[in-house]
Amino acid sequence: MNKYMAIAMKLLPTILQLMGIAESLFEDKPNSGKEKKAVVTTAAKAIVEGVGAVSTGGQAETWERIKDPVSNIIDNAAAIAFPEHTK
């Protein structure tokens, strides 16, 4: 596993927590999956960039390398958690 995939996998527990937060933010808004994903993705990106800001460079590259795997993780976690909404 390369270092970028390892970073994406380490984000998994945080992504699941962010999904719970997004669910509570949109609990009264049906069909808000895209908005929920945007909240989770934006928060995950902020975390990666925030951690990168206190380290030594590479944060922009790191997010670019992991954004697609993170997107897939979010989609798959949502499909498991909410199978009734999966098409």
Helices and strands as residue ranges (DSSP letters): H 3-10, H 12-25, H 33-53, H 59-81, G 83-85
